[in-house]
Amino acid sequence: MRKVHLWLSLLLGLPIIIIAATGLPMTYWYEADAIFDPAFYQNDWRGGPRATLDELVAAARTAPGVTEVKSIALPRNGANPQASVTIEGQSAPEVSLDPGSARIVAVRDLDGTAIVWLYSLHSRLLLDRIGASEVGQVAIVVLALSFAGLIVTGAVIWWPRKAVLAGLAPRVRRGFFWRDTHTTAGLYAGLPLFAAAVTTALPSFPETGGTGASPAQSLSGLERSNGAPGSCDRIETIAQAARGGASVVQSVWRLQPGGAGQALHVLMGHSASGGYRWVAVDRKTCAPLTLCTARPEIVPNEDTSLLINIHQGHVLGEIGRFLFALASILPVLLYATGLVLWGRRKIRRDASVPRAID
């Protein structure tokens, strides 16, 4: 077990910690994106009425080169609505809009942003940038399984013969600083890291990628909320009620082709469980139509939202997201302390071997 743990660490440790560390900005996507591209998130809104969905769509259409508005994302807490649009010559353009006035703040090509480059590194080792996405996916699965093996072998090596609970207490003894630091970091980060590794690999295996999303449910009896037809606030209230009154962490408005009179598909998040639900509402009356756990364009059993929620810690709410984000950077400490332990042992072993005298 020690040899397996050692050689997995030496051969694959560096790419594993890179993948793990880039999980931190993935968990806090909007916050990290705002750090990398602050101009995209600037606005003049200081509270008060927000622009309606129709006003946001109309404003996004006035951006240079826009031929279609595909969806509107509405982050909470006054962040800028973001329109996903079609512009000739750009693969994934986005338009940032002021929440109050609906004025255009910035237009960017999403594929060229720092956050998407980090996602490409995290999910495909940047191989998708050179047309080798499938190779990158296989490499990530191999690294994820190797990481799970590192965690399991590390746990076997640590496992005490007696007093397991006592062994979980953090300790740093004199003369054992590097070993105790390595062990403590592994113990406290092991479970979330193992969950992240397994949920990375599972979608690549048959019959494990989907969550068996429930079919759409009718919401025709849901109580209507007050507010102007088509307003963002009213649609949020309707969708929030469909989630059982829970707080919303993300709302994505998917505009069906066909213009006015068609349904809007609204993605709602749950801060407690991290689960997602798609709520279809009437564009004009805001009447709720259906509720489903899978995206409308995803076939049941292909929806990976549950695995993503586990992968990022959303199943435990905001505390879980923070703990998983913290665990994602601890492999850097594990790798550094492991190298020190290996180097010190190698030096001691070499010093104990008699040298030949010419």
C-alpha positions as CSV (number, residue, x, y, z in Angstrom):
1,M,0.0,0.0,0.0
2,R,2.8,2.4,0.8
3,K,4.5,1.7,-2.6
4,V,1.2,2.2,-4.5
5,H,0.6,5.4,-2.6
6,L,4.1,6.6,-3.2
7,W,4.2,5.9,-6.9
8,L,0.8,7.2,-7.7
9,S,1.8,10.4,-5.9
10,L,5.2,10.7,-7.7
11,L,3.8,9.9,-11.2
12,L,0.4,11.7,-11.1
13,G,0.5,14.0,-8.1
14,L,1.3,17.2,-9.9
15,P,-1.6,17.0,-12.5
16,I,-3.9,15.9,-9.7
17,I,-3.3,18.9,-7.6
18,I,-3.7,21.2,-10.6
19,I,-7.1,19.7,-11.3
20,A,-8.1,19.8,-7.7
21,A,-7.0,23.4,-7.2
22,T,-8.8,24.7,-10.2
23,G,-12.0,23.3,-8.6
24,L,-12.0,26.3,-6.3
25,P,-13.0,28.8,-8.9
26,M,-15.4,26.3,-10.5
27,T,-17.3,26.1,-7.2
28,Y,-17.5,29.9,-6.9
29,W,-17.9,30.5,-10.7
30,Y,-19.6,34.0,-10.6
31,E,-17.3,35.3,-7.8
32,A,-14.2,34.1,-9.5
33,D,-15.3,35.4,-12.9
34,A,-16.0,38.8,-11.3
35,I,-12.4,38.9,-10.0
36,F,-10.9,38.0,-13.5
37,D,-13.2,40.3,-15.5
38,P,-14.6,43.0,-13.1
39,A,-15.7,45.3,-16.0
40,F,-18.2,42.7,-17.0
41,Y,-20.0,43.0,-13.6
42,Q,-20.0,46.8,-13.1
43,N,-23.5,48.4,-12.9
44,D,-25.2,51.6,-11.6
45,W,-28.1,49.7,-9.9
46,R,-28.5,50.7,-6.2
47,G,-31.7,48.8,-5.4
48,G,-35.3,49.6,-6.5
49,P,-37.2,48.2,-9.5
50,R,-35.4,45.9,-11.8
51,A,-35.8,45.7,-15.5
52,T,-38.3,43.3,-16.8
53,L,-37.4,40.2,-18.7
54,D,-38.7,41.7,-22.0
55,E,-36.6,44.9,-21.4
56,L,-33.5,42.8,-20.9
57,V,-34.1,40.8,-24.0
58,A,-34.8,43.9,-26.1
59,A,-31.6,45.6,-24.8
60,A,-29.4,42.5,-25.5
61,R,-30.7,42.5,-29.1
62,T,-29.3,46.0,-29.6
63,A,-25.7,44.8,-29.0
64,P,-23.6,45.0,-32.2
65,G,-23.9,41.9,-34.3
66,V,-26.6,40.1,-32.2
67,T,-29.0,38.0,-34.2
68,E,-30.6,36.0,-31.5
69,V,-31.0,36.0,-27.7
70,K,-31.0,32.4,-26.5
71,S,-31.2,32.8,-22.7
72,I,-31.0,35.3,-19.8
73,A,-29.1,34.4,-16.6
74,L,-30.2,36.3,-13.5
75,P,-27.6,35.9,-10.7
76,R,-29.0,37.0,-7.3
77,N,-27.9,39.9,-5.1
78,G,-28.0,42.6,-7.7
79,A,-25.4,41.0,-10.0
80,N,-25.7,41.8,-13.7
81,P,-28.1,39.8,-15.9
82,Q,-26.2,38.0,-18.6
83,A,-27.7,37.3,-22.0
84,S,-26.4,34.4,-24.0
85,V,-26.6,35.6,-27.6
86,T,-25.6,34.6,-31.2
87,I,-23.0,36.8,-32.9
88,E,-21.4,35.8,-36.2
89,G,-17.8,34.8,-35.7
90,Q,-18.0,34.3,-31.9
91,S,-18.5,30.9,-30.4
92,A,-20.2,31.8,-27.1
93,P,-20.8,35.5,-26.8
94,E,-22.4,37.0,-23.7
95,V,-23.9,40.4,-23.0
96,S,-23.8,41.9,-19.5
97,L,-26.8,44.2,-18.7
98,D,-27.5,46.6,-15.9
99,P,-30.2,45.1,-13.6
100,G,-32.1,48.4,-13.3
101,S,-31.8,50.2,-16.6
102,A,-31.1,47.2,-18.8
103,R,-28.3,49.1,-20.5
104,I,-25.5,47.1,-22.1
105,V,-22.5,47.0,-19.7
106,A,-20.1,44.9,-21.8
107,V,-20.0,42.2,-24.5
108,R,-17.5,39.4,-24.5
109,D,-16.6,36.1,-26.1
110,L,-17.1,33.6,-23.2
111,D,-14.7,31.1,-24.7
112,G,-11.8,33.5,-24.3
113,T,-12.4,34.4,-20.7
114,A,-10.1,33.3,-17.8
115,I,-12.9,31.4,-16.0
116,V,-13.6,29.2,-19.1
117,W,-9.9,28.5,-19.6
118,L,-9.7,27.3,-16.0
119,Y,-12.8,25.2,-16.6
120,S,-11.1,23.7,-19.7
121,L,-8.0,23.0,-17.6
122,H,-10.1,21.5,-14.8
123,S,-12.3,19.3,-17.0
124,R,-10.2,18.5,-20.1
125,L,-6.6,19.5,-19.3
126,L,-6.9,22.1,-22.1
127,L,-7.0,19.3,-24.6
128,D,-10.4,20.4,-25.9
129,R,-8.7,23.6,-27.1
130,I,-6.8,21.6,-29.6
131,G,-9.7,19.4,-30.7
132,A,-8.9,16.5,-28.4
133,S,-11.8,16.8,-26.0
134,E,-12.3,13.0,-25.7
135,V,-8.7,12.4,-24.9
136,G,-8.9,15.1,-22.2
137,Q,-12.0,13.4,-20.8
138,V,-10.2,10.0,-20.6
139,A,-7.2,11.7,-18.9
140,I,-9.4,13.3,-16.3
141,V,-11.1,10.0,-15.5
142,V,-7.7,8.3,-15.1
143,L,-6.6,11.1,-12.8
144,A,-9.8,11.0,-10.8
145,L,-9.6,7.2,-10.3
146,S,-5.9,7.6,-9.4
147,F,-6.8,10.3,-6.9
148,A,-9.4,8.0,-5.3
149,G,-6.8,5.3,-5.1
150,L,-4.4,7.7,-3.3
151,I,-7.1,8.5,-0.8
152,V,-7.9,4.9,-0.2
153,T,-4.3,3.8,0.2
154,G,-3.6,6.8,2.4
155,A,-6.5,5.8,4.7
156,V,-5.2,2.1,4.8
157,I,-1.7,3.3,5.7
158,W,-3.1,5.6,8.4
159,W,-5.7,3.3,9.9
160,P,-4.9,2.7,13.6
161,R,-5.3,-0.7,15.2
162,K,-7.1,0.9,18.2
163,A,-9.0,4.0,19.0
164,V,-9.9,5.1,15.5
165,L,-11.9,8.2,16.8
166,A,-8.9,9.3,18.8
167,G,-6.7,9.0,15.7
168,L,-9.0,11.6,14.0
169,A,-7.9,14.3,16.4
170,P,-5.4,16.8,14.8
171,R,-1.9,16.7,16.2
172,V,1.5,18.0,15.3
173,R,4.2,16.4,17.4
174,R,7.7,17.6,17.9
175,G,9.9,15.8,15.4
176,F,6.9,14.6,13.3
177,F,5.8,18.0,11.9
178,W,5.7,16.9,8.2
179,R,4.2,13.5,8.8
180,D,1.5,14.8,11.2
181,T,0.6,17.7,8.8
182,H,0.3,15.3,5.9
183,T,-1.8,13.0,7.9
184,T,-4.1,15.7,9.3
185,A,-4.7,17.3,5.9
186,G,-5.5,13.9,4.4
187,L,-7.9,12.9,7.1
188,Y,-10.0,16.1,7.0
189,A,-9.9,16.5,3.2
190,G,-10.2,12.8,2.3
191,L,-14.0,12.4,2.3
192,P,-14.9,15.4,0.2
193,L,-12.0,14.8,-2.2
194,F,-13.0,11.2,-2.6
195,A,-16.6,12.2,-3.3
196,A,-15.3,14.7,-5.9
197,A,-13.1,12.1,-7.5
198,V,-15.8,9.5,-7.8
199,T,-18.4,11.9,-9.2
200,T,-15.8,13.0,-11.8
201,A,-15.4,9.4,-13.0
202,L,-19.0,8.1,-12.7
203,P,-20.6,9.9,-15.7
204,S,-18.1,8.2,-18.0
205,F,-19.4,4.7,-17.1
206,P,-22.7,3.3,-18.6
207,E,-25.8,3.6,-16.5
208,T,-24.2,5.9,-14.0
209,G,-24.1,9.3,-15.7
210,G,-27.8,10.1,-15.2
211,T,-29.9,10.7,-12.2
212,G,-33.2,9.3,-13.5
213,A,-34.8,12.7,-13.6
214,S,-38.5,12.8,-12.7
215,P,-41.0,13.5,-15.5
216,A,-42.6,16.9,-15.7
217,Q,-45.3,17.7,-13.1
218,S,-48.3,19.9,-13.6
219,L,-48.3,23.2,-11.5
220,S,-51.6,24.5,-12.8
221,G,-52.9,24.8,-9.2
222,L,-50.0,26.9,-7.9
223,E,-51.2,30.2,-6.4
224,R,-50.4,33.2,-8.6
225,S,-48.3,36.0,-7.2
226,N,-48.8,39.7,-7.4
227,G,-46.9,41.8,-9.8
228,A,-46.8,42.9,-13.4
229,P,-47.1,40.2,-16.1
230,G,-43.7,39.2,-17.4
231,S,-41.7,40.9,-14.6
232,C,-38.6,39.2,-13.4
233,D,-39.7,39.5,-9.8
234,R,-43.0,37.8,-10.5
235,I,-41.4,34.9,-12.4
236,E,-38.9,34.5,-9.5
237,T,-41.8,34.4,-7.0
238,I,-43.7,31.8,-9.0
239,A,-40.6,29.6,-9.4
240,Q,-39.6,30.0,-5.8
241,A,-43.1,28.9,-4.7
242,A,-42.7,25.9,-7.0
243,R,-39.5,25.0,-5.0
244,G,-41.5,24.9,-1.8
245,G,-40.7,28.5,-0.7
246,A,-36.9,27.8,-0.6
247,S,-34.4,30.5,-1.4
248,V,-33.1,30.7,-4.9
249,V,-29.4,30.5,-5.7
250,Q,-29.6,30.7,-9.4
251,S,-32.1,31.5,-12.1
252,V,-31.6,30.9,-15.8
253,W,-34.3,31.9,-18.2
254,R,-34.3,29.8,-21.4
255,L,-36.3,31.4,-24.1
256,Q,-38.1,28.9,-26.3
257,P,-38.1,29.7,-30.1
258,G,-41.3,31.2,-31.2
259,G,-41.4,34.5,-29.5
260,A,-44.2,35.9,-27.3
261,G,-46.7,33.4,-26.0
262,Q,-44.2,30.6,-25.6
263,A,-43.2,29.1,-22.3
264,L,-40.0,30.2,-20.4
265,H,-37.9,27.5,-18.9
266,V,-36.6,28.7,-15.5
267,L,-33.8,27.0,-13.6
268,M,-34.2,27.3,-9.9
269,G,-31.6,26.3,-7.3
270,H,-32.2,25.3,-3.7
271,S,-29.7,26.6,-1.1
272,A,-30.3,23.9,1.4
273,S,-30.0,20.7,-0.7
274,G,-28.4,22.1,-3.8
275,G,-31.0,20.4,-6.0
276,Y,-32.1,22.0,-9.3
277,R,-35.6,22.1,-10.8
278,W,-36.8,23.5,-14.1
279,V,-40.0,25.4,-13.9
280,A,-41.9,26.2,-17.1
281,V,-43.9,29.4,-16.9
282,D,-46.1,31.2,-19.4
283,R,-44.2,34.2,-20.9
284,K,-47.0,36.8,-20.4
285,T,-49.2,35.6,-17.6
286,C,-46.4,34.0,-15.5
287,A,-48.7,31.1,-14.9
288,P,-46.7,28.0,-13.8
289,L,-47.0,25.2,-16.3
290,T,-44.6,22.3,-15.4
291,L,-41.9,21.3,-13.0
292,C,-39.1,18.9,-13.9
293,T,-35.7,17.9,-12.4
294,A,-34.1,17.6,-15.9
295,R,-33.3,20.4,-18.3
296,P,-36.0,20.5,-21.0
297,E,-33.5,19.6,-23.8
298,I,-31.9,16.7,-21.8
299,V,-33.2,13.2,-22.1
300,P,-34.0,11.6,-18.7
301,N,-31.1,9.5,-17.4
302,E,-28.6,11.9,-19.0
303,D,-29.1,14.6,-16.5
304,T,-25.9,14.8,-14.3
305,S,-27.2,17.6,-11.9
306,L,-27.1,15.3,-8.9
307,L,-23.5,14.3,-9.5
308,I,-22.5,17.9,-10.0
309,N,-24.3,18.9,-6.8
310,I,-22.3,16.2,-4.9
311,H,-19.1,17.1,-6.7
312,Q,-19.3,20.8,-5.6
313,G,-20.8,20.2,-2.2
314,H,-24.1,21.8,-3.0
315,V,-25.9,18.9,-1.4
316,L,-24.9,20.4,2.0
317,G,-25.8,24.0,1.1
318,E,-23.4,26.9,1.4
319,I,-21.4,25.2,4.2
320,G,-20.9,22.2,2.0
321,R,-19.8,24.4,-0.9
322,F,-17.3,26.1,1.3
323,L,-15.9,22.9,2.7
324,F,-15.5,21.3,-0.7
325,A,-13.8,24.5,-2.0
326,L,-11.4,24.4,1.0
327,A,-10.7,20.7,0.4
328,S,-9.9,21.4,-3.3
329,I,-6.7,23.4,-2.3
330,L,-5.5,21.0,0.4
331,P,-4.0,18.6,-2.1
332,V,-1.3,21.2,-2.7
333,L,-0.4,20.8,1.0
334,L,-0.6,17.0,0.8
335,Y,1.7,17.0,-2.3
336,A,4.3,19.4,-0.7
337,T,4.4,17.5,2.6
338,G,4.5,14.1,0.8
339,L,7.5,15.3,-1.2
340,V,9.3,16.3,1.9
341,L,8.6,13.0,3.6
342,W,9.7,11.0,0.6
343,G,12.9,13.2,0.2
344,R,13.9,12.8,3.8
345,R,13.4,9.1,3.7
346,K,15.4,8.8,0.5
347,I,18.3,10.8,2.0
348,R,18.3,8.7,5.2
349,R,18.2,5.5,3.1
350,D,21.0,6.6,0.8
351,A,23.1,7.6,3.9
352,S,22.7,4.1,5.4
353,V,24.1,2.4,2.3
354,P,27.9,1.8,2.4
355,R,29.8,3.5,-0.4
356,A,32.4,1.6,-2.5
357,I,36.0,2.8,-2.0
358,D,38.2,3.0,-5.0
